[in-house]
Amino acid sequence: MKLVRSIAGTRESHRATVRGLGLRKLNSQSTLEDTPAVRGMINKVAYLVKVL
């Protein structure tokens, strides 16, 4: 997945979720295993990330 929107101004829990997904700066990419936990994290911050 790829971080397509800035985490500035978002809730702290959403920022923590993005960091937990392995994303740091804008346009950073991360490859993770498809598990229910990861899907839940992606759904929580779906407005910030794009699944590639």
N, C-alpha and C positions, 0 to 999 in steps of 0.2 A: 504494500500500500504506500501511498504518498501523501504527505502533509501539504494540502493545497491552500489552506487559510491560516492566518496567524493565530496563535493562541493568546495573544495580548487581549485583555479585556474579557476573557472567558472565565468560567468558574474554576476555582482551584482544583476541584475534583476532576474536571475535564482536562486540565493541564496535566494532572498526575496520570490520567488514563493515557494521554498522548505519549508521555514519557515512558509509560509502561509498555506501550506498543513499540518502543525503540525509535521514536521519531523525535528529532531535536529542532532543527531549523526548518524554515519554510522550504518546500520542495525536497526535503529529505525522504529517502525511501527505506522501507524495511520489508523483509520477507519473513513471514511467520507461518507456522503449521496451522492448518485449518482445524481448530477445536471449538467447542461451544463457548469456552471462556473468551477466546480471542474474538469470536463473532459478537459476543455481548459487548466487549470493549469497543469494537468498530461501530456497532449500532449506537452506542452512547455518544460517540463523537463523529457521527456520520456527516455532519455539516462541516467538518474540518478536514476530512480525509477522503481520498479517492482510492478505490480498490482497483489495482491494475491487473 
